[in-house]
Amino acid sequence: MRKGQGPLRIRTELRERGISQILIDEALAPYEDQWPERLSEVHDAKYGAIRAESNKELAKRARFLESRGFPSELIRRLLLD
């Protein structure tokens, strides 16, 4: 999480390391309400607080955030609200 990774990527990496889904869910549960804030921090660190001016720029930012493992719903809310 401190490296700017989202919950989807963290879950995938932990599963690849052989950690059970139950343990992953228990470990990530306390952070569920922090993902929107973390997403915003990762976005602002790369792009600043300036909103995207074109659809092309929105798509670029969305792809970056998806590659970091953030859910598309959170990304949509951040970029379009």
Secondary structure by P-SEA (a helix, b strand, c coil): ccccccaaaaaaaaaaacccaaaaaaaacccccaaaaaaaaaaaacccccccccaaaaaaaaaaaaaacccaaaaaaaacc
